[in-house]
Amino acid sequence: MTSPWLVFVLVFVILWLSAQAGDLIRKKFLPFKEDERDDFIVVVGATLTLLGLLIGFAFSMAVTRYDQRKNYEEAEANAIGTEYVRADLLPAQDAALIRDLLKKYLDQRVLFYTARDQRVLGKVNADTVELQNQLWAAVRSAASSQPTPITALALSGMNDVLNSQGYTQAAWWNRIPPAAWALMTAIAICCNLLLGYSARHTERRLSLILPLAVALSFLLISDIDSPRGGAIRVAPQNLLSLSQSLRNP
């Protein structure tokens, strides 16, 4: 898990050095020809446009994944709440056991969204798997003892609870591909090299402005795309609301 601020610092430094490298190439190795400036400006503009499109595309990908994580949090809360109600369809003893296990399971799902430490997260995942096994065993036993269409509803609801957790986990693993980050970084480096190469003395401020602007864009995208490492995170509002309602009926 990479910190978004680390991405910001690395991108800013790399792009600023790229601009300086372009300036050095112009001064030491390949002097810039002023009669080619108009054509060169077209190339720089096209490259900057491509960079802007890639950043916009990556931002759209990050927002889509963020919305997906929010939707699955809501779906997971709905599945748990529905199964809690459907437990009434089972014998009283089985219903009480399933409700108790669902409350514990709900606590673990809230911790999944709030945990940042990997050791804590590992324990949460292990406890979640254990509770899933207990929940499935409990509802399967009740459904087996009374195999009716009514108990089948409780069995189906538990299946939704377990599936929703899998969908949530998949959504948290679904990140912007490294190849997309590499492509954006490569295009950004090319842009800064070209600007550094073509800059006049009065345009030297561009060697700082563009790396800063691009690095801030990368920071925002990385923050949204980091479920645990960023400041923009999915809060388990629906799960917390359900937890409160179950404990304070």
FIKOLZA-1660 file (N, C-alpha, C; in steps of 0.1 Angstrom, whole numbers, plus 5000, padded with zeros to 4 digits):
% residues 249
   i   px   py   pz ch aa at
   1 5008 4988 5000  A  M  N
   1 5000 5000 5000  A  M CA
   1 5009 5012 5000  A  M  C
   2 5008 5020 4989  A  T  N
   2 5017 5032 4988  A  T CA
   2 5009 5044 4993  A  T  C
   3 5016 5053 5000  A  S  N
   3 5010 5065 5005  A  S CA
   3 5008 5075 4994  A  S  C
   4 4996 5081 4993  A  P  N
   4 4994 5091 4982  A  P CA
   4 5004 5103 4983  A  P  C
   5 5008 5106 4995  A  W  N
   5 5018 5117 4997  A  W CA
   5 5032 5113 4992  A  W  C
   6 5035 5100 4993  A  L  N
   6 5047 5096 4988  A  L CA
   6 5047 5096 4972  A  L  C
   7 5035 5093 4967  A  V  N
   7 5034 5095 4952  A  V CA
   7 5035 5109 4948  A  V  C
   8 5030 5118 4956  A  F  N
   8 5031 5133 4953  A  F CA
   8 5046 5137 4952  A  F  C
   9 5053 5133 4963  A  V  N
   9 5067 5138 4964  A  V CA
   9 5075 5132 4953  A  V  C
  10 5074 5119 4950  A  L  N
  10 5081 5112 4940  A  L CA
  10 5079 5118 4926  A  L  C
  11 5066 5120 4923  A  V  N
  11 5062 5125 4910  A  V CA
  11 5067 5139 4908  A  V  C
  12 5066 5147 4918  A  F  N
  12 5071 5161 4917  A  F CA
  12 5086 5162 4915  A  F  C
  13 5093 5154 4922  A  V  N
  13 5108 5154 4921  A  V CA
  13 5112 5149 4907  A  V  C
  14 5106 5138 4903  A  I  N
  14 5109 5132 4890  A  I CA
  14 5106 5142 4878  A  I  C
  15 5095 5148 4879  A  L  N
  15 5091 5157 4868  A  L CA
  15 5099 5170 4868  A  L  C
  16 5102 5175 4880  A  W  N
  16 5111 5187 4881  A  W CA
  16 5125 5183 4875  A  W  C
  17 5130 5172 4879  A  L  N
  17 5143 5168 4873  A  L CA
  17 5142 5166 4858  A  L  C
  18 5131 5161 4853  A  S  N
  18 5129 5160 4839  A  S CA
  18 5130 5173 4832  A  S  C
  19 5124 5183 4838  A  A  N
  19 5124 5196 4832  A  A CA
  19 5139 5202 4832  A  A  C
  20 5146 5199 4843  A  Q  N
  20 5160 5204 4844  A  Q CA
  20 5168 5196 4834  A  Q  C
  21 5165 5183 4831  A  A  N
  21 5173 5176 4822  A  A CA
  21 5171 5181 4808  A  A  C
  22 5158 5185 4804  A  G  N
  22 5155 5191 4791  A  G CA
  22 5163 5204 4790  A  G  C
  23 5164 5212 4800  A  D  N
  23 5171 5225 4799  A  D CA
  23 5186 5222 4797  A  D  C
  24 5191 5212 4804  A  L  N
  24 5205 5208 4803  A  L CA
  24 5208 5203 4789  A  L  C
  25 5199 5196 4783  A  I  N
  25 5201 5191 4769  A  I CA
  25 5202 5202 4759  A  I  C
  26 5194 5212 4761  A  R  N
  26 5194 5224 4752  A  R CA
  26 5207 5232 4753  A  R  C
  27 5212 5233 4766  A  K  N
  27 5224 5241 4768  A  K CA
  27 5237 5234 4764  A  K  C
  28 5237 5221 4766  A  K  N
  28 5250 5214 4765  A  K CA
  28 5251 5205 4752  A  K  C
  29 5240 5200 4748  A  F  N
  29 5241 5190 4737  A  F CA
  29 5234 5193 4724  A  F  C
  30 5222 5199 4725  A  L  N
  30 5214 5201 4713  A  L CA
  30 5207 5214 4714  A  L  C
  31 5214 5225 4710  A  P  N
  31 5208 5239 4711  A  P CA
  31 5195 5240 4704  A  P  C
  32 5186 5247 4709  A  F  N
  32 5172 5249 4704  A  F CA
  32 5173 5259 4693  A  F  C
  33 5166 5256 4681  A  K  N
  33 5166 5265 4670  A  K CA
  33 5153 5273 4670  A  K  C
  34 5154 5286 4671  A  E  N
  34 5142 5294 4673  A  E CA
  34 5133 5294 4661  A  E  C
  35 5138 5291 4649  A  D  N
  35 5129 5290 4637  A  D CA
  35 5121 5278 4637  A  D  C
  36 5123 5269 4647  A  E  N
  36 5115 5257 4648  A  E CA
  36 5106 5258 4660  A  E  C
  37 5105 5269 4666  A  R  N
  37 5097 5270 4679  A  R CA
  37 5082 5268 4676  A  R  C
  38 5077 5273 4665  A  D  N
  38 5062 5272 4662  A  D CA
  38 5059 5257 4661  A  D  C
  39 5067 5249 4653  A  D  N
  39 5064 5235 4652  A  D CA
  39 5066 5228 4665  A  D  C
  40 5076 5232 4673  A  F  N
  40 5078 5226 4686  A  F CA
  40 5067 5228 4695  A  F  C
  41 5061 5240 4695  A  I  N
  41 5049 5243 4703  A  I CA
  41 5038 5234 4700  A  I  C
  42 5036 5231 4688  A  V  N
  42 5025 5222 4684  A  V CA
  42 5027 5208 4690  A  V  C
  43 5040 5203 4690  A  V  N
  43 5043 5190 4696  A  V CA
  43 5041 5190 4711  A  V  C
  44 5045 5201 4717  A  V  N
  44 5044 5202 4732  A  V CA
  44 5029 5203 4735  A  V  C
  45 5021 5211 4728  A  G  N
  45 5007 5211 4731  A  G CA
  45 5000 5198 4729  A  G  C
  46 5003 5191 4719  A  A  N
  46 4997 5178 4717  A  A CA
  46 5001 5168 4728  A  A  C
  47 5013 5169 4732  A  T  N
  47 5018 5160 4743  A  T CA
  47 5011 5163 4756  A  T  C
  48 5009 5176 4759  A  L  N
  48 5002 5181 4771  A  L CA
  48 4987 5177 4771  A  L  C
  49 4982 5178 4759  A  T  N
  49 4968 5173 4757  A  T CA
  49 4966 5159 4760  A  T  C
  50 4975 5151 4755  A  L  N
  50 4975 5136 4758  A  L CA
  50 4976 5133 4773  A  L  C
  51 4985 5141 4779  A  L  N
  51 4987 5139 4794  A  L CA
  51 4974 5143 4801  A  L  C
  52 4968 5154 4797  A  G  N
  52 4955 5157 4803  A  G CA
  52 4944 5147 4802  A  G  C
  53 4944 5141 4790  A  L  N
  53 4934 5131 4787  A  L CA
  53 4936 5118 4796  A  L  C
  54 4949 5115 4797  A  L  N
  54 4952 5103 4805  A  L CA
  54 4949 5105 4820  A  L  C
  55 4952 5117 4825  A  I  N
  55 4949 5121 4839  A  I CA
  55 4934 5120 4841  A  I  C
  56 4927 5126 4832  A  G  N
  56 4912 5126 4833  A  G CA
  56 4907 5112 4833  A  G  C
  57 4912 5103 4824  A  F  N
  57 4908 5089 4823  A  F CA
  57 4911 5082 4836  A  F  C
  58 4923 5084 4842  A  A  N
  58 4927 5078 4854  A  A CA
  58 4918 5083 4866  A  A  C
  59 4915 5095 4866  A  F  N
  59 4906 5101 4876  A  F CA
  59 4892 5094 4876  A  F  C
  60 4887 5093 4863  A  S  N
  60 4874 5086 4862  A  S CA
  60 4874 5072 4866  A  S  C
  61 4885 5065 4864  A  M  N
  61 4887 5051 4869  A  M CA
  61 4887 5050 4884  A  M  C
  62 4894 5060 4890  A  A  N
  62 4895 5060 4905  A  A CA
  62 4881 5063 4911  A  A  C
  63 4874 5073 4905  A  V  N
  63 4861 5076 4911  A  V CA
  63 4851 5065 4909  A  V  C
  64 4852 5058 4898  A  T  N
  64 4843 5046 4895  A  T CA
  64 4845 5035 4906  A  T  C
  65 4858 5033 4909  A  R  N
  65 4861 5023 4919  A  R CA
  65 4857 5027 4933  A  R  C
  66 4858 5040 4935  A  Y  N
  66 4853 5045 4948  A  Y CA
  66 4838 5044 4950  A  Y  C
  67 4831 5047 4939  A  D  N
  67 4816 5046 4940  A  D CA
  67 4812 5031 4941  A  D  C
  68 4820 5022 4935  A  Q  N
  68 4817 5008 4936  A  Q CA
  68 4819 5003 4950  A  Q  C
  69 4829 5008 4957  A  R  N
  69 4831 5004 4971  A  R CA
  69 4820 5009 4980  A  R  C
  70 4815 5021 4977  A  K  N
  70 4804 5027 4985  A  K CA
  70 4791 5018 4983  A  K  C
  71 4789 5015 4970  A  N  N
  71 4777 5007 4967  A  N CA
  71 4777 4993 4974  A  N  C
  72 4789 4987 4974  A  Y  N
  72 4789 4974 4980  A  Y CA
  72 4788 4975 4995  A  Y  C
  73 4792 4986 5001  A  E  N
  73 4790 4987 5016  A  E CA
  73 4776 4988 5019  A  E  C
  74 4768 4995 5011  A  E  N
  74 4754 4996 5012  A  E CA
  74 4747 4983 5010  A  E  C
  75 4751 4976 5000  A  A  N
  75 4745 4963 4997  A  A CA
  75 4748 4953 5008  A  A  C
  76 4760 4953 5014  A  E  N
  76 4764 4944 5024  A  E CA
  76 4755 4947 5037  A  E  C
  77 4753 4960 5040  A  A  N
  77 4745 4963 5051  A  A CA
  77 4730 4958 5049  A  A  C
  78 4725 4960 5037  A  N  N
  78 4712 4955 5034  A  N CA
  78 4711 4940 5035  A  N  C
  79 4721 4933 5030  A  A  N
  79 4721 4918 5031  A  A CA
  79 4721 4913 5046  A  A  C
  80 4729 4919 5054  A  I  N
  80 4729 4915 5068  A  I CA
  80 4716 4918 5075  A  I  C
  81 4711 4930 5073  A  G  N
  81 4698 4934 5079  A  G CA
  81 4687 4925 5075  A  G  C
  82 4687 4922 5062  A  T  N
  82 4676 4913 5057  A  T CA
  82 4677 4899 5063  A  T  C
  83 4689 4894 5064  A  E  N
  83 4691 4880 5070  A  E CA
  83 4687 4880 5085  A  E  C
  84 4690 4892 5092  A  Y  N
  84 4687 4893 5106  A  Y CA
  84 4672 4891 5108  A  Y  C
  85 4664 4897 5099  A  V  N
  85 4649 4897 5100  A  V CA
  85 4645 4883 5096  A  V  C
  86 4651 4877 5086  A  R  N
  86 4647 4864 5081  A  R CA
  86 4650 4853 5091  A  R  C
  87 4658 4856 5101  A  A  N
  87 4661 4846 5111  A  A CA
  87 4648 4842 5119  A  A  C
  88 4638 4850 5118  A  D  N
  88 4625 4847 5125  A  D CA
  88 4619 4835 5119  A  D  C
  89 4622 4832 5106  A  L  N
  89 4616 4820 5099  A  L CA
  89 4622 4807 5104  A  L  C
  90 4632 4807 5112  A  L  N
  90 4638 4795 5118  A  L CA
  90 4634 4792 5132  A  L  C
  91 4636 4780 5137  A  P  N
  91 4633 4777 5151  A  P CA
  91 4639 4788 5160  A  P  C
  92 4633 4790 5172  A  A  N
  92 4637 4801 5181  A  A CA
  92 4652 4799 5185  A  A  C
  93 4656 4787 5188  A  Q  N
  93 4670 4785 5193  A  Q CA
  93 4680 4788 5182  A  Q  C
  94 4677 4784 5170  A  D  N
  94 4686 4787 5158  A  D CA
  94 4685 4801 5155  A  D  C
  95 4674 4807 5156  A  A  N
  95 4672 4822 5153  A  A CA
  95 4681 4830 5162  A  A  C
  96 4680 4827 5175  A  A  N
  96 4688 4834 5185  A  A CA
  96 4703 4833 5182  A  A  C
  97 4708 4821 5179  A  L  N
  97 4722 4819 5176  A  L CA
  97 4726 4827 5164  A  L  C
  98 4718 4826 5153  A  I  N
  98 4721 4833 5141  A  I CA
  98 4722 4848 5143  A  I  C
  99 4712 4854 5151  A  R  N
  99 4712 4868 5154  A  R CA
  99 4725 4872 5161  A  R  C
 100 4729 4864 5171  A  D  N
 100 4741 4867 5179  A  D CA
 100 4753 4867 5170  A  D  C
 101 4754 4857 5161  A  L  N
 101 4765 4856 5152  A  L CA
 101 4765 4868 5142  A  L  C
 102 4754 4872 5137  A  L  N
 102 4753 4883 5128  A  L CA
 102 4757 4896 5134  A  L  C
 103 4754 4898 5147  A  K  N
 103 4759 4910 5154  A  K CA
 103 4774 4910 5155  A  K  C
 104 4780 4899 5158  A  K  N
 104 4795 4898 5158  A  K CA
 104 4801 4900 5144  A  K  C
 105 4794 4894 5135  A  Y  N
 105 4799 4895 5121  A  Y CA
 105 4798 4910 5116  A  Y  C
 106 4787 4917 5120  A  L  N
 106 4786 4931 5116  A  L CA
 106 4797 4939 5122  A  L  C
 107 4801 4936 5134  A  D  N
 107 4812 4943 5141  A  D CA
 107 4825 4941 5133  A  D  C
 108 4827 4929 5128  A  Q  N
 108 4839 4927 5120  A  Q CA
 108 4839 4934 5106  A  Q  C
 109 4827 4935 5101  A  R  N
 109 4826 4942 5088  A  R CA
 109 4829 4957 5090  A  R  C
 110 4824 4963 5101  A  V  N
 110 4827 4977 5104  A  V CA
 110 4842 4979 5105  A  V  C
 111 4849 4969 5113  A  L  N
 111 4863 4970 5114  A  L CA
 111 4871 4969 5101  A  L  C
 112 4865 4961 5092  A  F  N
 112 4872 4960 5079  A  F CA
 112 4873 4973 5072  A  F  C
 113 4863 4982 5073  A  Y  N
 113 4863 4995 5067  A  Y CA
 113 4872 5005 5074  A  Y  C
 114 4873 5003 5087  A  T  N
 114 4880 5013 5095  A  T CA
 114 4895 5010 5098  A  T  C
 115 4899 4997 5097  A  A  N
 115 4912 4993 5100  A  A CA
 115 4922 4998 5090  A  A  C
 116 4934 5002 5095  A  R  N
 116 4945 5007 5086  A  R CA
 116 4957 4998 5088  A  R  C
 117 4959 4993 5100  A  D  N
 117 4971 4985 5103  A  D CA
 117 4969 4971 5097  A  D  C
 118 4979 4966 5090  A  Q  N
 118 4977 4953 5083  A  Q CA
 118 4976 4942 5092  A  Q  C
 119 4982 4943 5104  A  R  N
 119 4980 4932 5114  A  R CA
 119 4966 4931 5119  A  R  C
 120 4960 4943 5122  A  V  N
 120 4946 4943 5126  A  V CA
 120 4937 4938 5115  A  V  C
 121 4940 4942 5103  A  L  N
 121 4932 4938 5091  A  L CA
 121 4933 4923 5089  A  L  C
 122 4945 4917 5092  A  G  N
 122 4946 4903 5090  A  G CA
 122 4938 4895 5101  A  G  C
 123 4937 4900 5113  A  K  N
 123 4929 4894 5123  A  K CA
 123 4914 4896 5120  A  K  C
 124 4910 4907 5114  A  V  N
 124 4896 4910 5110  A  V CA
 124 4892 4900 5100  A  V  C
 125 4901 4898 5090  A  N  N
 125 4898 4888 5079  A  N CA
 125 4897 4874 5084  A  N  C
 126 4905 4870 5093  A  A  N
 126 4905 4857 5099  A  A CA
 126 4892 4855 5107  A  A  C
 127 4889 4865 5115  A  D  N
 127 4876 4864 5123  A  D CA
 127 4864 4864 5114  A  D  C
 128 4865 4871 5103  A  T  N
 128 4853 4871 5094  A  T CA
 128 4851 4858 5088  A  T  C
 129 4862 4851 5084  A  V  N
 129 4860 4838 5078  A  V CA
 129 4855 4828 5088  A  V  C
 130 4860 4829 5100  A  E  N
 130 4855 4820 5111  A  E CA
 130 4840 4822 5113  A  E  C
 131 4836 4835 5114  A  L  N
 131 4821 4838 5116  A  L CA
 131 4813 4833 5104  A  L  C
 132 4818 4835 5092  A  Q  N
 132 4811 4830 5081  A  Q CA
 132 4808 4815 5081  A  Q  C
 133 4818 4808 5085  A  N  N
 133 4817 4793 5086  A  N CA
 133 4806 4790 5097  A  N  C
 134 4806 4797 5108  A  Q  N
 134 4797 4794 5119  A  Q CA
 134 4783 4798 5114  A  Q  C
 135 4781 4809 5107  A  L  N
 135 4768 4814 5102  A  L CA
 135 4762 4804 5093  A  L  C
 136 4771 4799 5083  A  W  N
 136 4766 4790 5073  A  W CA
 136 4762 4776 5080  A  W  C
 137 4770 4772 5089  A  A  N
 137 4767 4759 5096  A  A CA
 137 4754 4760 5104  A  A  C
 138 4752 4772 5110  A  A  N
 138 4740 4773 5118  A  A CA
 138 4727 4773 5109  A  A  C
 139 4728 4781 5098  A  V  N
 139 4716 4782 5090  A  V CA
 139 4714 4769 5082  A  V  C
 140 4724 4762 5078  A  R  N
 140 4723 4750 5071  A  R CA
 140 4717 4739 5080  A  R  C
 141 4721 4739 5093  A  S  N
 141 4716 4729 5102  A  S CA
 141 4701 4731 5104  A  S  C
 142 4697 4744 5105  A  A  N
 142 4683 4747 5107  A  A CA
 142 4675 4744 5095  A  A  C
 143 4680 4747 5083  A  A  N
 143 4673 4744 5071  A  A CA
 143 4672 4729 5068  A  A  C
 144 4682 4721 5072  A  S  N
 144 4682 4707 5070  A  S CA
 144 4672 4700 5079  A  S  C
 145 4670 4705 5091  A  S  N
 145 4661 4699 5101  A  S CA
 145 4647 4702 5096  A  S  C
 146 4644 4713 5090  A  Q  N
 146 4631 4717 5085  A  Q CA
 146 4632 4722 5071  A  Q  C
 147 4633 4713 5061  A  P  N
 147 4635 4717 5047  A  P CA
 147 4622 4722 5040  A  P  C
 148 4619 4734 5043  A  T  N
 148 4606 4740 5037  A  T CA
 148 4610 4752 5029  A  T  C
 149 4601 4757 5021  A  P  N
 149 4604 4769 5013  A  P CA
 149 4606 4781 5022  A  P  C
 150 4600 4781 5034  A  I  N
 150 4602 4793 5043  A  I CA
 150 4617 4793 5048  A  I  C
 151 4622 4781 5053  A  T  N
 151 4636 4781 5057  A  T CA
 151 4645 4783 5046  A  T  C
 152 4641 4780 5034  A  A  N
 152 4650 4782 5022  A  A CA
 152 4652 4797 5020  A  A  C
 153 4643 4805 5024  A  L  N
 153 4645 4820 5024  A  L CA
 153 4656 4824 5033  A  L  C
 154 4657 4819 5045  A  A  N
 154 4668 4822 5054  A  A CA
 154 4681 4817 5048  A  A  C
 155 4681 4805 5042  A  L  N
 155 4693 4800 5036  A  L CA
 155 4698 4809 5025  A  L  C
 156 4688 4813 5017  A  S  N
 156 4692 4822 5005  A  S CA
 156 4697 4836 5010  A  S  C
 157 4691 4841 5021  A  G  N
 157 4696 4853 5027  A  G CA
 157 4710 4852 5032  A  G  C
 158 4713 4841 5038  A  M  N
 158 4727 4839 5043  A  M CA
 158 4737 4838 5032  A  M  C
 159 4732 4832 5021  A  N  N
 159 4741 4832 5009  A  N CA
 159 4744 4846 5004  A  N  C
 160 4734 4855 5004  A  D  N
 160 4736 4869 5000  A  D CA
 160 4746 4876 5010  A  D  C
 161 4745 4873 5022  A  V  N
 161 4754 4879 5032  A  V CA
 161 4769 4875 5029  A  V  C
 162 4771 4862 5026  A  L  N
 162 4784 4858 5023  A  L CA
 162 4789 4863 5010  A  L  C
 163 4781 4863 5000  A  N  N
 163 4785 4868 4987  A  N CA
 163 4788 4883 4987  A  N  C
 164 4780 4890 4995  A  S  N
 164 4783 4905 4995  A  S CA
 164 4796 4908 5001  A  S  C
 165 4801 4900 5010  A  Q  N
 165 4815 4902 5015  A  Q CA
 165 4825 4899 5004  A  Q  C
 166 4823 4889 4996  A  G  N
 166 4832 4886 4985  A  G CA
 166 4832 4898 4975  A  G  C
 167 4821 4903 4972  A  Y  N
 167 4820 4914 4962  A  Y CA
 167 4827 4926 4968  A  Y  C
 168 4826 4929 4981  A  T  N
 168 4833 4940 4987  A  T CA
 168 4848 4938 4987  A  T  C
 169 4852 4927 4990  A  Q  N
 169 4867 4924 4990  A  Q CA
 169 4872 4926 4976  A  Q  C
 170 4865 4921 4966  A  A  N
 170 4870 4923 4952  A  A CA
 170 4870 4937 4948  A  A  C
 171 4861 4945 4952  A  A  N
 171 4861 4959 4949  A  A CA
 171 4872 4967 4956  A  A  C
 172 4877 4962 4967  A  W  N
 172 4888 4969 4974  A  W CA
 172 4901 4965 4968  A  W  C
 173 4901 4953 4961  A  W  N
 173 4913 4949 4954  A  W CA
 173 4914 4955 4940  A  W  C
 174 4903 4960 4935  A  N  N
 174 4902 4966 4922  A  N CA
 174 4908 4980 4922  A  N  C
 175 4921 4981 4917  A  R  N
 175 4928 4994 4917  A  R CA
 175 4932 4997 4903  A  R  C
 176 4936 5010 4901  A  I  N
 176 4941 5014 4888  A  I CA
 176 4954 5005 4885  A  I  C
 177 4954 4999 4873  A  P  N
 177 4965 4991 4869  A  P CA
 177 4979 4998 4870  A  P  C
 178 4989 4991 4874  A  P  N
 178 5003 4998 4874  A  P CA
 178 5007 5002 4860  A  P  C
 179 5002 4995 4849  A  A  N
 179 5006 5000 4836  A  A CA
 179 5000 5013 4833  A  A  C
 180 4988 5016 4838  A  A  N
 180 4982 5030 4836  A  A CA
 180 4991 5040 4843  A  A  C
 181 4995 5037 4855  A  W  N
 181 5004 5047 4862  A  W CA
 181 5017 5049 4855  A  W  C
 182 5022 5038 4850  A  A  N
 182 5035 5039 4843  A  A CA
 182 5034 5048 4830  A  A  C
 183 5022 5046 4823  A  L  N
 183 5020 5053 4811  A  L CA
 183 5019 5068 4814  A  L  C
 184 5011 5071 4824  A  M  N
 184 5009 5085 4827  A  M CA
 184 5022 5092 4832  A  M  C
 185 5030 5084 4839  A  T  N
 185 5043 5090 4844  A  T CA
 185 5052 5092 4832  A  T  C
 186 5052 5083 4822  A  A  N
 186 5061 5084 4811  A  A CA
 186 5057 5096 4802  A  A  C
 187 5044 5098 4800  A  I  N
 187 5040 5110 4792  A  I CA
 187 5043 5123 4800  A  I  C
 188 5041 5123 4813  A  A  N
 188 5044 5135 4821  A  A CA
 188 5059 5138 4820  A  A  C
 189 5068 5128 4821  A  I  N
 189 5082 5130 4819  A  I CA
 189 5085 5136 4806  A  I  C
 190 5079 5131 4795  A  C  N
 190 5081 5136 4782  A  C CA
 190 5077 5151 4781  A  C  C
 191 5066 5154 4787  A  C  N
 191 5061 5168 4787  A  C CA
 191 5071 5177 4793  A  C  C
 192 5076 5173 4805  A  N  N
 192 5085 5182 4812  A  N CA
 192 5099 5183 4805  A  N  C
 193 5103 5172 4799  A  L  N
 193 5115 5172 4791  A  L CA
 193 5114 5183 4779  A  L  C
 194 5103 5182 4772  A  L  N
 194 5100 5191 4761  A  L CA
 194 5099 5205 4766  A  L  C
 195 5092 5208 4777  A  L  N
 195 5091 5222 4782  A  L CA
 195 5105 5227 4787  A  L  C
 196 5112 5218 4794  A  G  N
 196 5125 5223 4798  A  G CA
 196 5135 5226 4786  A  G  C
 197 5133 5218 4776  A  Y  N
 197 5142 5219 4764  A  Y CA
 197 5139 5232 4756  A  Y  C
 198 5126 5236 4756  A  S  N
 198 5121 5248 4748  A  S CA
 198 5120 5260 4756  A  S  C
 199 5122 5260 4769  A  A  N
 199 5120 5272 4778  A  A CA
 199 5130 5283 4775  A  A  C
 200 5125 5295 4775  A  R  N
 200 5134 5307 4775  A  R CA
 200 5137 5310 4790  A  R  C
 201 5146 5320 4791  A  H  N
 201 5150 5323 4805  A  H CA
 201 5137 5328 4813  A  H  C
 202 5128 5335 4806  A  T  N
 202 5116 5341 4813  A  T CA
 202 5106 5330 4815  A  T  C
 203 5108 5318 4810  A  E  N
 203 5098 5308 4811  A  E CA
 203 5102 5297 4821  A  E  C
 204 5113 5299 4828  A  R  N
 204 5118 5289 4837  A  R CA
 204 5109 5285 4848  A  R  C
 205 5099 5294 4851  A  R  N
 205 5089 5291 4862  A  R CA
 205 5081 5279 4858  A  R  C
 206 5080 5276 4845  A  L  N
 206 5072 5264 4841  A  L CA
 206 5078 5251 4846  A  L  C
 207 5091 5251 4848  A  S  N
 207 5098 5239 4853  A  S CA
 207 5094 5236 4867  A  S  C
 208 5087 5245 4874  A  L  N
 208 5082 5242 4887  A  L CA
 208 5066 5241 4887  A  L  C
 209 5060 5249 4879  A  I  N
 209 5045 5249 4879  A  I CA
 209 5039 5236 4874  A  I  C
 210 5044 5231 4862  A  L  N
 210 5038 5219 4856  A  L CA
 210 5041 5207 4865  A  L  C
 211 5053 5204 4870  A  P  N
 211 5055 5193 4879  A  P CA
 211 5046 5194 4891  A  P  C
 212 5044 5206 4897  A  L  N
 212 5035 5207 4908  A  L CA
 212 5020 5204 4905  A  L  C
 213 5016 5209 4894  A  A  N
 213 5002 5206 4889  A  A CA
 213 4999 5191 4887  A  A  C
 214 5009 5185 4880  A  V  N
 214 5007 5171 4877  A  V CA
 214 5008 5162 4889  A  V  C
 215 5018 5166 4898  A  A  N
 215 5019 5159 4911  A  A CA
 215 5007 5160 4919  A  A  C
 216 5000 5171 4920  A  L  N
 216 4988 5173 4927  A  L CA
 216 4977 5164 4921  A  L  C
 217 4976 5163 4908  A  S  N
 217 4967 5155 4901  A  S CA
 217 4969 5140 4905  A  S  C
 218 4981 5136 4905  A  F  N
 218 4985 5122 4909  A  F CA
 218 4981 5120 4923  A  F  C
 219 4983 5130 4932  A  L  N
 219 4980 5128 4946  A  L CA
 219 4965 5126 4948  A  L  C
 220 4957 5133 4941  A  L  N
 220 4942 5132 4942  A  L CA
 220 4938 5118 4937  A  L  C
 221 4943 5114 4925  A  I  N
 221 4939 5101 4920  A  I CA
 221 4944 5090 4929  A  I  C
 222 4956 5091 4934  A  S  N
 222 4961 5080 4943  A  S CA
 222 4953 5080 4956  A  S  C
 223 4949 5091 4961  A  D  N
 223 4942 5091 4973  A  D CA
 223 4928 5085 4971  A  D  C
 224 4921 5088 4961  A  I  N
 224 4908 5082 4958  A  I CA
 224 4910 5067 4956  A  I  C
 225 4921 5063 4949  A  D  N
 225 4923 5049 4946  A  D CA
 225 4929 5041 4957  A  D  C
 226 4931 5047 4969  A  S  N
 226 4937 5040 4980  A  S CA
 226 4926 5038 4991  A  S  C
 227 4920 5026 4992  A  P  N
 227 4909 5024 5001  A  P CA
 227 4913 5027 5016  A  P  C
 228 4926 5024 5019  A  R  N
 228 4930 5025 5033  A  R CA
 228 4941 5036 5035  A  R  C
 229 4949 5039 5025  A  G  N
 229 4960 5048 5027  A  G CA
 229 4957 5063 5025  A  G  C
 230 4945 5066 5019  A  G  N
 230 4942 5080 5016  A  G CA
 230 4933 5086 5026  A  G  C
 231 4931 5099 5024  A  A  N
 231 4922 5107 5033  A  A CA
 231 4907 5105 5028  A  A  C
 232 4905 5103 5015  A  I  N
 232 4892 5101 5010  A  I CA
 232 4889 5086 5010  A  I  C
 233 4881 5082 5020  A  R  N
 233 4878 5068 5023  A  R CA
 233 4863 5065 5024  A  R  C
 234 4859 5053 5022  A  V  N
 234 4845 5049 5023  A  V CA
 234 4842 5046 5038  A  V  C
 235 4833 5054 5043  A  A  N
 235 4829 5053 5057  A  A CA
 235 4818 5043 5058  A  A  C
 236 4818 5033 5067  A  P  N
 236 4808 5023 5068  A  P CA
 236 4795 5029 5075  A  P  C
 237 4789 5039 5069  A  Q  N
 237 4778 5046 5074  A  Q CA
 237 4766 5036 5075  A  Q  C
 238 4763 5029 5065  A  N  N
 238 4752 5020 5065  A  N CA
 238 4754 5008 5075  A  N  C
 239 4766 5003 5076  A  L  N
 239 4769 4992 5086  A  L CA
 239 4768 4997 5100  A  L  C
 240 4773 5009 5102  A  L  N
 240 4772 5015 5116  A  L CA
 240 4757 5018 5120  A  L  C
 241 4750 5023 5110  A  S  N
 241 4735 5026 5113  A  S CA
 241 4728 5013 5116  A  S  C
 242 4731 5002 5109  A  L  N
 242 4725 4989 5111  A  L CA
 242 4729 4984 5125  A  L  C
 243 4742 4985 5128  A  S  N
 243 4746 4980 5141  A  S CA
 243 4739 4987 5153  A  S  C
 244 4737 5000 5151  A  Q  N
 244 4730 5008 5162  A  Q CA
 244 4716 5003 5163  A  Q  C
 245 4709 5001 5151  A  S  N
 245 4695 4998 5151  A  S CA
 245 4693 4983 5157  A  S  C
 246 4703 4974 5155  A  L  N
 246 4701 4961 5160  A  L CA
 246 4704 4961 5176  A  L  C
 247 4712 4970 5181  A  R  N
 247 4715 4970 5195  A  R CA
 247 4705 4979 5203  A  R  C
 248 4698 4987 5195  A  N  N
 248 4688 4996 5202  A  N CA
 248 4675 4995 5194  A  N  C
 249 4668 4983 5195  A  P  N
 249 4656 4981 5187  A  P CA
 249 4645 4990 5193  A  P  C
% end
